[in-house]
Amino acid sequence: MDDVVRNNIERFSGFANLYDTYRPEAPETVRALLIAYLGHQPDTVIDLGSGTGLSTFPWRHEARRVIGVEPNDDMRAQAERRAKDLGADNVVFLSGVSTAIPCSDTSADLVTCSQSFHWMDPQPTLREVARVLRPGGVFAAYDCDWPPSCCLETDVAYDALLRCAEASIERHVPKQDQARKWPKEQHLDQIRASGLFSFAKEVVFHVETRLGADAFIGIALSQGQVQTALRRRLPDIEQEMLAFETRVRAAFRDGEKPVWFSYRLRLGVKAAAST
């Protein structure tokens, strides 16, 4: 395992419970869209980079078999505990990376990457995805924009927190220890450039919910760069985190506010078998 893969995996160690508590589940719109483009109910779904299962478990009522593939031991253990609690007998979690998916050829109808494709080397990953997809199967990489939309005060505070964390990591963490992200805005281009899919497009939608200040702060705390900076006790991050919490609590005023999660879904359909 090279340093890039190892750093990307380790970035999510140590806060699986916090991640599972505050990150949103995969929206129902994702399932409806992918089933529509597949053209039938899926038999088998592979959720690649499945984390704590937030994007995996919603498929358990749609497919006969659901497989989460997650290389981070902390995240996968959290998912396995939740599977047991839910009695989700048709959901399993496997240790694996995107360039060596532990599933057989043409075994899946759908392969999904929720908030995870940007952590994967895209072209080797897409070759593996095409290998495990059945003809006519669908691949989807989907992400929500950060920060979630609420109001000007929270946007400004959230952006300042992320910029502080990223700048501190860049200054104080050696390059060889930093995680690497591939640009999300290039996901669709990567799918098309692979030459493995007969059709590809982007779909944009949003999900509205209501949150209190604690939940909104928890979402920010679940971000990898914030956790990296806090765990390493990097300069300025604790002060910026305190300022962020103060601004958010002032904006929410001890109540709930509407919050919009904006999603960008890029999908590719593997060519159907010739007759």
KEKE-3310 file (N, C-alpha, C; in steps of 0.2 Angstrom, whole numbers, plus 5000, padded with zeros to 4 digits):
npx = (5004:5003:5010:5000:4988:4987:4988:4976:4967:4969:4966:4953:4952:4948:4936:4924:4912:4907:4906:4897:4886:4883:4884:4874:4862:4862:4853:4836:4833:4844:4843:4831:4835:4845:4840:4830:4839:4845:4835:4828:4824:4838:4848:4861:4871:4885:4893:4906:4919:4912:4912:4904:4893:4882:4879:4876:4867:4853:4851:4846:4833:4830:4838:4843:4855:4868:4883:4896:4911:4925:4941:4945:4947:4941:4930:4923:4921:4911:4901:4898:4893:4882:4875:4872:4864:4853:4848:4851:4852:4855:4866:4883:4900:4915:4933:4943:4950:4948:4954:4955:4943:4934:4926:4917:4919:4907:4896:4888:4874:4873:4886:4891:4898:4899:4902:4916:4923:4933:4943:4950:4960:4956:4956:4961:4952:4939:4941:4941:4928:4920:4924:4917:4904:4888:4883:4875:4874:4876:4886:4889:4895:4893:4891:4889:4889:4901:4900:4885:4870:4863:4863:4870:4879:4882:4888:4899:4906:4909:4916:4928:4932:4936:4945:4955:4959:4963:4974:4982:4986:4993:5004:5010:5010:5020:5022:5022:5014:5002:4985:4978:4967:4957:4950:4934:4926:4930:4925:4915:4921:4931:4924:4919:4931:4937:4932:4924:4911:4895:4886:4885:4882:4878:4869:4860:4854:4844:4843:4832:4832:4829:4839:4847:4859:4869:4869:4873:4886:4892:4892:4902:4913:4914:4921:4935:4947:4946:4946:4959:4967:4963:4966:4980:4983:4985:4992:4981:4969:4960:4956:4950:4940:4932:4928:4920:4910:4904:4899:4890:4880:4875:4869:4859:4852:4847:4837:4830:4835:4831:4840:4850:4856:4866:4868:4878:4878:4886:4885:4888:4884:4887:4890:4877:4876:4880:4869)
npy = (4994:5011:5027:5037:5031:5025:5037:5043:5033:5033:5046:5046:5039:5036:5045:5039:5037:5050:5054:5046:5050:5063:5065:5066:5054:5044:5052:5049:5052:5049:5035:5033:5039:5031:5019:5021:5024:5012:5004:4994:4985:4984:4969:4967:4978:4988:4997:5009:5013:5015:5019:5022:5016:5025:5028:5015:5007:5012:5006:4993:4989:4990:4981:4964:4960:4969:4977:4984:4992:4995:5002:5008:5003:5008:5014:5004:4995:5002:5002:4989:4986:4993:4987:4975:4979:4984:4972:4969:4958:4956:4965:4967:4971:4973:4973:4983:4991:5003:5001:4987:4979:4968:4958:4948:4947:4955:4956:4965:4976:4990:5002:5012:5028:5037:5053:5049:5046:5056:5053:5042:5035:5039:5033:5019:5015:5016:5006:4995:4996:4995:4982:4974:4978:4973:4971:4985:4990:5002:5016:5027:5042:5053:5068:5080:5098:5108:5122:5115:5124:5137:5151:5167:5170:5158:5151:5160:5158:5144:5142:5149:5141:5129:5134:5138:5126:5118:5127:5126:5113:5112:5120:5114:5100:5087:5084:5071:5065:5070:5068:5065:5072:5070:5081:5085:5091:5086:5073:5069:5071:5061:5049:5049:5049:5037:5028:5017:5017:5018:5029:5045:5057:5072:5075:5087:5091:5096:5093:5097:5100:5102:5108:5109:5120:5111:5100:5106:5110:5098:5092:5100:5097:5084:5084:5079:5087:5096:5087:5081:5092:5096:5084:5084:5095:5107:5124:5137:5131:5127:5139:5144:5135:5137:5150:5147:5139:5149:5158:5150:5146:5159:5162:5152:5154:5146:5138:5129:5129:5130:5120:5117:5104:5103:5093:5084:5073:5061:5050:5034:5023:5007:4998:4989:4971:4964:4958)
npz = (5000:4995:5001:4998:4998:5010:5019:5015:5020:5034:5037:5042:5054:5071:5073:5070:5077:5079:5066:5061:5068:5064:5050:5035:5030:5015:5002:4998:4985:4978:4977:4970:4958:4953:4952:4942:4931:4930:4927:4933:4948:4959:4961:4967:4976:4977:4988:4988:4997:5010:5023:5038:5035:5031:5018:5014:5021:5017:5006:5009:5008:4995:4988:4985:4990:4998:4998:5007:5005:5013:5018:5030:5047:5059:5054:5047:5057:5065:5056:5055:5068:5068:5058:5064:5075:5068:5062:5049:5039:5025:5022:5021:5026:5019:5020:5010:4995:4983:4971:4971:4972:4982:4976:4964:4946:4935:4945:4951:4951:4954:4958:4970:4976:4989:4994:4993:4981:4978:4985:4979:4967:4951:4938:4939:4948:4942:4932:4939:4944:4933:4930:4940:4938:4931:4913:4907:4920:4933:4938:4951:4957:4971:4979:4993:4993:5003:5014:5020:5016:5025:5031:5029:5040:5045:5034:5032:5044:5043:5032:5035:5045:5038:5029:5038:5044:5033:5029:5040:5040:5028:5031:5042:5042:5036:5018:5014:5023:5021:5016:5000:4988:4974:4961:4963:4954:4942:4941:4932:4920:4922:4922:4909:4902:4904:4895:4898:4899:4892:4893:4901:4914:4923:4938:4948:4963:4978:4996:5009:5026:5044:5057:5073:5082:5088:5080:5068:5071:5074:5061:5054:5063:5059:5047:5038:5037:5047:5058:5057:5059:5073:5080:5078:5085:5079:5076:5079:5076:5087:5092:5081:5080:5092:5089:5078:5083:5092:5083:5076:5086:5089:5077:5076:5088:5099:5093:5079:5062:5045:5034:5019:5009:4996:4982:4970:4958:4949:4935:4927:4914:4911:4896:4888:4886:4870:4858)
capx = (5000:5008:5008:4994:4982:4988:4986:4969:4963:4971:4963:4946:4953:4947:4930:4919:4905:4905:4904:4890:4880:4881:4884:4868:4862:4861:4846:4831:4833:4850:4841:4826:4838:4850:4835:4828:4844:4846:4829:4824:4827:4845:4849:4867:4873:4892:4895:4913:4921:4906:4912:4900:4887:4877:4876:4875:4860:4847:4849:4844:4826:4830:4842:4844:4862:4871:4890:4900:4918:4928:4947:4947:4945:4936:4923:4920:4918:4905:4896:4896:4889:4875:4871:4869:4858:4847:4846:4852:4856:4857:4871:4889:4905:4921:4939:4946:4951:4944:4958:4955:4937:4934:4920:4919:4917:4900:4892:4884:4870:4875:4892:4891:4903:4896:4907:4922:4927:4938:4949:4952:4964:4950:4955:4961:4945:4934:4942:4938:4920:4918:4924:4912:4897:4885:4881:4869:4875:4876:4891:4887:4899:4889:4894:4886:4894:4902:4896:4878:4867:4859:4862:4876:4883:4885:4892:4906:4910:4911:4922:4934:4935:4939:4951:4960:4961:4967:4980:4987:4988:4998:5010:5013:5010:5024:5019:5022:5009:4995:4980:4977:4961:4956:4945:4927:4923:4932:4922:4911:4926:4935:4920:4919:4938:4939:4930:4921:4903:4891:4882:4887:4879:4878:4862:4861:4848:4846:4838:4831:4830:4830:4845:4849:4866:4873:4870:4877:4893:4894:4894:4908:4918:4915:4925:4942:4953:4945:4948:4966:4970:4962:4970:4987:4983:4989:4991:4975:4963:4956:4953:4945:4934:4928:4925:4915:4904:4901:4895:4884:4875:4872:4864:4853:4848:4844:4832:4832:4834:4831:4847:4850:4862:4866:4871:4880:4879:4889:4884:4890:4880:4891:4887:4874:4879:4878:4864)
capy = (5000:5017:5032:5041:5027:5025:5043:5044:5029:5035:5052:5045:5035:5040:5048:5035:5038:5057:5054:5042:5053:5069:5066:5064:5048:5045:5054:5044:5054:5045:5028:5033:5041:5026:5013:5024:5023:5005:5001:4988:4985:4980:4963:4968:4985:4989:5004:5009:5019:5015:5022:5019:5013:5030:5027:5008:5004:5014:5001:4986:4988:4990:4976:4957:4960:4976:4976:4990:4991:5001:5001:5010:4998:5011:5016:4998:4992:5006:5000:4982:4986:4996:4981:4970:4983:4985:4966:4970:4952:4957:4970:4965:4975:4970:4977:4983:4997:5004:4998:4980:4978:4961:4955:4944:4950:4956:4953:4970:4981:4997:5003:5019:5031:5043:5057:5045:5045:5060:5050:5037:5036:5038:5028:5012:5013:5015:5000:4990:4997:4992:4974:4971:4979:4969:4975:4989:4992:5010:5018:5034:5046:5059:5072:5086:5104:5110:5120:5115:5131:5139:5158:5170:5170:5151:5150:5163:5154:5137:5143:5151:5135:5124:5137:5138:5119:5117:5130:5124:5106:5113:5123:5110:5093:5085:5082:5064:5063:5073:5065:5067:5072:5072:5086:5083:5094:5082:5066:5067:5070:5055:5044:5049:5048:5030:5024:5011:5018:5020:5035:5048:5063:5074:5077:5091:5092:5097:5090:5102:5098:5107:5106:5114:5122:5106:5096:5109:5110:5091:5091:5103:5093:5077:5085:5076:5092:5098:5082:5081:5098:5095:5078:5085:5101:5112:5131:5142:5127:5127:5146:5145:5131:5141:5156:5144:5137:5155:5161:5146:5147:5165:5162:5147:5157:5140:5134:5125:5132:5126:5119:5114:5100:5103:5087:5083:5066:5060:5043:5031:5017:5002:4996:4982:4966:4964:4952)
capz = (5000:4995:5006:4997:5000:5018:5022:5014:5024:5041:5039:5045:5060:5077:5074:5067:5080:5077:5058:5060:5072:5062:5043:5033:5026:5007:5001:4994:4978:4975:4975:4965:4951:4950:4950:4936:4925:4929:4923:4937:4955:4959:4965:4971:4976:4980:4991:4988:5002:5013:5029:5043:5032:5030:5011:5012:5024:5014:5000:5011:5007:4988:4984:4989:4993:4998:5000:5009:5004:5017:5021:5037:5052:5063:5051:5046:5064:5067:5051:5057:5074:5066:5054:5069:5079:5063:5060:5042:5037:5018:5021:5023:5025:5018:5020:5003:4992:4976:4965:4971:4975:4984:4973:4958:4939:4934:4951:4954:4947:4955:4962:4972:4980:4992:4997:4993:4975:4977:4989:4975:4961:4947:4932:4941:4952:4937:4929:4944:4945:4927:4931:4945:4936:4925:4908:4909:4927:4934:4943:4953:4963:4973:4985:4994:4994:5010:5019:5019:5015:5030:5031:5028:5046:5046:5028:5033:5049:5041:5027:5039:5049:5034:5027:5044:5045:5027:5029:5045:5038:5023:5034:5048:5041:5030:5012:5014:5028:5020:5012:4993:4985:4967:4961:4962:4948:4937:4941:4926:4915:4923:4920:4901:4899:4905:4890:4900:4900:4886:4894:4908:4915:4930:4941:4953:4967:4985:5001:5014:5033:5049:5061:5078:5082:5090:5074:5062:5073:5073:5054:5053:5066:5055:5041:5039:5038:5054:5063:5056:5063:5080:5083:5079:5089:5075:5078:5077:5075:5093:5093:5076:5081:5097:5086:5074:5088:5095:5078:5074:5091:5089:5072:5078:5094:5103:5090:5073:5056:5038:5031:5013:5007:4989:4980:4963:4957:4942:4934:4921:4913:4907:4890:4889:4882:4863:4857)
cpx = (5004:5005:5002:4988:4982:4985:4978:4964:4963:4967:4956:4946:4951:4941:4924:4912:4903:4903:4898:4884:4878:4881:4877:4868:4861:4854:4842:4832:4839:4847:4836:4830:4842:4845:4832:4832:4846:4841:4825:4827:4833:4845:4855:4869:4880:4892:4902:4915:4915:4906:4909:4894:4881:4874:4875:4868:4854:4846:4846:4837:4825:4833:4842:4850:4865:4878:4894:4907:4922:4935:4949:4943:4940:4930:4920:4917:4912:4900:4893:4892:4882:4871:4868:4863:4852:4844:4847:4856:4858:4863:4877:4894:4911:4927:4942:4946:4948:4947:4958:4949:4936:4928:4921:4916:4909:4895:4888:4880:4872:4882:4891:4897:4900:4901:4914:4926:4933:4944:4952:4955:4958:4950:4956:4955:4940:4935:4940:4931:4917:4918:4919:4905:4895:4884:4875:4869:4877:4882:4889:4892:4895:4892:4889:4891:4895:4903:4889:4875:4862:4858:4869:4881:4886:4890:4899:4910:4913:4917:4928:4937:4939:4945:4957:4963:4966:4974:4985:4990:4994:5004:5014:5013:5015:5020:5017:5017:5002:4991:4980:4970:4961:4950:4938:4924:4925:4929:4919:4916:4930:4931:4920:4926:4940:4937:4926:4913:4900:4887:4885:4884:4880:4871:4863:4854:4850:4841:4838:4829:4831:4835:4845:4857:4871:4875:4874:4884:4896:4896:4900:4914:4919:4919:4932:4947:4952:4948:4956:4969:4969:4966:4977:4988:4987:4987:4984:4969:4958:4952:4948:4939:4929:4924:4919:4909:4900:4896:4889:4879:4872:4867:4858:4849:4844:4838:4834:4831:4834:4838:4846:4856:4861:4870:4873:4882:4881:4888:4886:4886:4885:4887:4883:4877:4876:4874:4866)
cpy = (5006:5022:5036:5037:5026:5031:5044:5040:5031:5042:5052:5040:5039:5044:5045:5037:5045:5057:5051:5046:5059:5070:5063:5058:5049:5047:5049:5046:5050:5038:5028:5035:5035:5020:5015:5022:5016:5001:4996:4989:4981:4974:4964:4975:4985:4996:5005:5015:5020:5018:5019:5017:5018:5029:5020:5006:5006:5009:4994:4984:4988:4984:4969:4957:4967:4974:4983:4988:4997:4999:5003:5006:5001:5012:5009:4994:4995:5003:4993:4982:4989:4991:4976:4973:4983:4978:4966:4964:4952:4962:4967:4970:4972:4975:4977:4990:4997:5001:4990:4978:4970:4958:4953:4949:4950:4954:4959:4974:4988:4997:5011:5022:5038:5047:5054:5045:5050:5058:5044:5039:5034:5033:5021:5010:5012:5008:4994:4990:4993:4984:4971:4973:4974:4973:4979:4992:4999:5011:5025:5036:5052:5062:5078:5092:5105:5118:5119:5122:5132:5147:5161:5169:5163:5149:5153:5160:5147:5137:5145:5145:5130:5127:5137:5131:5117:5120:5128:5117:5107:5116:5118:5103:5091:5083:5075:5061:5066:5068:5068:5067:5074:5076:5083:5085:5090:5075:5064:5066:5063:5049:5043:5047:5041:5026:5018:5011:5021:5027:5038:5055:5065:5076:5081:5092:5094:5094:5095:5098:5103:5104:5112:5115:5116:5101:5099:5109:5103:5090:5094:5099:5086:5078:5083:5081:5095:5093:5081:5086:5098:5090:5080:5092:5106:5119:5134:5138:5127:5134:5147:5141:5134:5146:5153:5143:5143:5158:5157:5147:5153:5165:5158:5150:5151:5137:5131:5130:5128:5125:5115:5110:5100:5097:5087:5076:5065:5052:5041:5025:5012:4999:4989:4977:4965:4958:4949)
cpz = (5000:5000:5005:4999:5007:5021:5021:5019:5031:5042:5042:5051:5066:5078:5071:5070:5079:5070:5058:5063:5068:5054:5041:5029:5019:5006:4997:4987:4974:4973:4970:4958:4948:4948:4943:4930:4924:4925:4927:4944:4955:4963:4970:4971:4980:4982:4992:4992:5007:5020:5034:5041:5030:5023:5009:5015:5020:5008:5002:5009:4999:4984:4989:4993:4993:5002:5001:5009:5008:5020:5028:5042:5056:5060:5049:5052:5066:5062:5053:5063:5072:5062:5059:5073:5074:5061:5052:5039:5029:5017:5025:5022:5024:5018:5012:5001:4985:4970:4965:4975:4976:4982:4966:4952:4938:4939:4954:4949:4947:4959:4964:4976:4983:4996:4998:4987:4974:4981:4985:4969:4955:4942:4934:4945:4947:4933:4933:4945:4938:4927:4935:4942:4930:4919:4909:4916:4927:4940:4945:4959:4964:4979:4986:4995:5001:5009:5017:5020:5021:5030:5030:5034:5046:5040:5029:5038:5047:5036:5030:5043:5044:5031:5032:5044:5039:5027:5034:5043:5033:5026:5038:5047:5035:5024:5012:5018:5027:5015:5005:4991:4978:4966:4959:4956:4942:4937:4935:4920:4915:4920:4912:4899:4900:4899:4891:4901:4894:4887:4901:4908:4922:4932:4947:4957:4974:4990:5007:5021:5038:5055:5067:5078:5083:5083:5068:5064:5072:5066:5052:5057:5063:5049:5043:5040:5045:5059:5063:5060:5070:5083:5083:5083:5085:5077:5075:5077:5081:5093:5087:5077:5086:5093:5081:5078:5090:5089:5076:5079:5091:5083:5073:5083:5097:5100:5084:5067:5050:5036:5024:5011:4999:4986:4972:4962:4949:4941:4928:4920:4909:4901:4891:4884:4875:4862:4850)
residu = (MET:ASP:ASP:VAL:VAL:ARG:ASN:ASN:ILE:GLU:ARG:PHE:SER:GLY:PHE:ALA:ASN:LEU:TYR:ASP:THR:TYR:ARG:PRO:GLU:ALA:PRO:GLU:THR:VAL:ARG:ALA:LEU:LEU:ILE:ALA:TYR:LEU:GLY:HIS:GLN:PRO:ASP:THR:VAL:ILE:ASP:LEU:GLY:SER:GLY:THR:GLY:LEU:SER:THR:PHE:PRO:TRP:ARG:HIS:GLU:ALA:ARG:ARG:VAL:ILE:GLY:VAL:GLU:PRO:ASN:ASP:ASP:MET:ARG:ALA:GLN:ALA:GLU:ARG:ARG:ALA:LYS:ASP:LEU:GLY:ALA:ASP:ASN:VAL:VAL:PHE:LEU:SER:GLY:VAL:SER:THR:ALA:ILE:PRO:CYS:SER:ASP:THR:SER:ALA:ASP:LEU:VAL:THR:CYS:SER:GLN:SER:PHE:HIS:TRP:MET:ASP:PRO:GLN:PRO:THR:LEU:ARG:GLU:VAL:ALA:ARG:VAL:LEU:ARG:PRO:GLY:GLY:VAL:PHE:ALA:ALA:TYR:ASP:CYS:ASP:TRP:PRO:PRO:SER:CYS:CYS:LEU:GLU:THR:ASP:VAL:ALA:TYR:ASP:ALA:LEU:LEU:ARG:CYS:ALA:GLU:ALA:SER:ILE:GLU:ARG:HIS:VAL:PRO:LYS:GLN:ASP:GLN:ALA:ARG:LYS:TRP:PRO:LYS:GLU:GLN:HIS:LEU:ASP:GLN:ILE:ARG:ALA:SER:GLY:LEU:PHE:SER:PHE:ALA:LYS:GLU:VAL:VAL:PHE:HIS:VAL:GLU:THR:ARG:LEU:GLY:ALA:ASP:ALA:PHE:ILE:GLY:ILE:ALA:LEU:SER:GLN:GLY:GLN:VAL:GLN:THR:ALA:LEU:ARG:ARG:ARG:LEU:PRO:ASP:ILE:GLU:GLN:GLU:MET:LEU:ALA:PHE:GLU:THR:ARG:VAL:ARG:ALA:ALA:PHE:ARG:ASP:GLY:GLU:LYS:PRO:VAL:TRP:PHE:SER:TYR:ARG:LEU:ARG:LEU:GLY:VAL:LYS:ALA:ALA:ALA:SER:THR)
# end
